[in-house]
């Protein structure tokens, strides 16, 4: 169990680092979440789980209204076996049924800059996954590989 105020301060420091990188103020809402929208139809949710001291970052891979085929879902699950960066996974959202890419980090054990780098990597990864799975081909543009200091994928605006 983590002290809630310490976890919250660490999450706020990470959000401040993200806000500085994208030039848009960020704060958690009453559900301990905030949403960001980026070019290429990439919507990212950052969510704090104070009980376990983690910060979750996830983005929808399949656009609303699309139902991936069984073959697409098998290929997506196979990506979890070494195709995706360490600590990143593809998952099916239980309530909505959306295919999403997600990462959870122990917020007390990572520097805010690492959260910025992870977010940048996910923003680039989503269009790559869509292209590889043959999803949303009209709007998904494969991204360039990102480095920890690369913040150019942040061409979006806050969406609450």
N, C-alpha and C positions, 0 to 999 in steps of 0.2 A: 504494500500500500504506500502510495506517495502522498506527501503533503500537498493538498490541492493548490494552495497559494504559490508554492514553489513551482509546481507544474504549470500553472497558469502564467506566471511571470516568464518562464522559459518559452512557452508557446507564443506569448506576446512579443518576446524578443525575436523569435523566428519570423513572425508576421511582419514585424518592423523591418527586418532584413529583406523580406520579399517586397514589401511596399517601397523600400528604397530602390530596389532593382527595377521595379516596373513603373515607378512614379505615380502610384495610386495609393491613397491611404486604405488600410485594411484593419478590420477588427472582427472578432468573433461575434456572432449574433446570440440570441438567447438559447439556441440549441448548440452552442459552442462550435459553430461552423461558419465558413465564409466561402463564397463562390467567386470564381474568376472565369472570364470568357476570353479566349484567344482566337486569333485568325485560324482559319481552317476548321471551324466548328469544333474547337477543343474547349470543353467546359470542365473546369477543375474544381473540386470541392476539397477544402482543407478542413479537417474536423479534429477537435481535441477530445480525447477520451481521458478525463481526469482520473478516473478510477484506476486505470492501469498505466497512466503516465505516458501515453503514446499520442502522437500526432499522425493522423491518417491523411493521405493525399490520394484522391482517386479521380479518374476521368472516364467518362462514357466512351466506349469504342464504337458501339453500334448506335446509329442515329435513331431517334424516336420514330416509332412506326415500322422499323425494320425488324424482321424476325429471322435471325441467322439459321441457316440450315443445320442439320445434324452434322454434316461433313465440316462445315465452317466451325462449329463448336468443338469438334474433335481436333481440328487443326489449331484452334485457339488454345485448347488445353495442352496440346503438345508443345506449345511455345513456353509453357511453364517449366519444361525440362531442358533448361540450358539456353534457350533463345533470348530470354529477357535478362536484363541486368540483375545482379544479385539483390535480393530484397524486394523485387518487383514481381507481381503476379497478375494473371488474368483471372477474373472471377465473374460469376453471374450474381447480380444483385437479387436477393431473394424476393423482395417486394415488387420491384418493377420488372424484373426479368432482363434488365439491360446487362450486356457484356461490358465489363469495365476493367481498366488497368489500375492497380492499387499498390500502395506502399505504406507501411506503418513504421514509424521510427520512435524509439524511446527518447522523448524530447529532452530529458535531463542528461542524456549521454551524447548528444550531437550538438555541434556548433550551429548557430543560425545560418552561416554561409553554406553548410551542408544541406540544409532544407532548401535554400535557394537553388543550389545545384541540382538537387533531386527534382524539384519542380520544373526547372528548365529541361532536364532530361525527359520527364514525362510529357511535357508539351511537344517535344520533338518526336517522342516515341509513338504517340497516339496515331498521327497520320501514317507513320511507317507500318504500324500493325494493321491499320485499315487497308493500306495498299497491299500488304502481304496476304491478307485474308480475302482480298477482292471486294471489300466493303466500301461503300461511299466513294467510289472511284472518281465521281465528278467533282467532289469538293476536297478530297484528301490529297494533299501534296506531300510526298515523302520529304522529310526534313534532313538537314545536314547533321552529322554527328555533333554533339555538343561537348564542350569542355566545362570544367567547374566554374570558370570565369565568364562563360558565354551567357549573356542575358538578352541577346537579340531576339530570341523567340518570344519575349514578353512584349507583344504588340497588341495587347488586349486591354480591356477595361474591367473594373470591378462590377460584378453583378451580384446583388444581394437579393 
